[in-house]
């Protein structure tokens, strides 16, 4: 893609802001520090941060346990101006549709990264963790491809 060019601000979004977009937000902050303003949101917000997301991100030194899930609607209610984001990265088809809807009102660059939804995969704890690791690693690979190698030590 265009590796190395960091936007000033990026919004990651998925269905509930409980699995994929918090992982992306946490990794972006860890990998690129304060170089970019990063937030995440979901189309809906009726779930808390997923414990498996917290666990697999802890494995790579990314802290998610304090993440509070929020929807696009809540972001706007709380005063976050969606038009202020340089880039919106949608990690699910529903969030891509929602983000593209916003482009009718705001000038936003929207990218779609098709990331596995690990929530329904696996019967055992280990199988579930493997699915979440796969989603985490897909996000990490897309992020490094898009923004270049991490700048954190």
Number of C-alpha atoms within 10 A of each C-alpha: 10 9 13 14 10 16 14 14 15 23 22 27 33 28 25 24 29 27 27 30 27 29 28 27 22 20 23 26 18 18 20 19 14 11 14 15 17 21 21 28 27 31 21 19 18 13 15 14 21 19 14 19 24 22 18 23 23 13 10 11 12 19 19 21 14 8 18 15 22 22 20 22 14 15 16 11 10 9 8 14 11 21 14 14 20 18 21 23 21 29 24 22 15 16 25 23 13 17 26 18 11 15 14 9 10 15 14 18 15 19 15 17 17 15 20 17 17 20 16 8 14 14 8 9 9 10 12 17 20 17 20 27 19 17 24 23 15 16 23 18 13 17 20 16 14 15 18 18 14 17 10 9 6
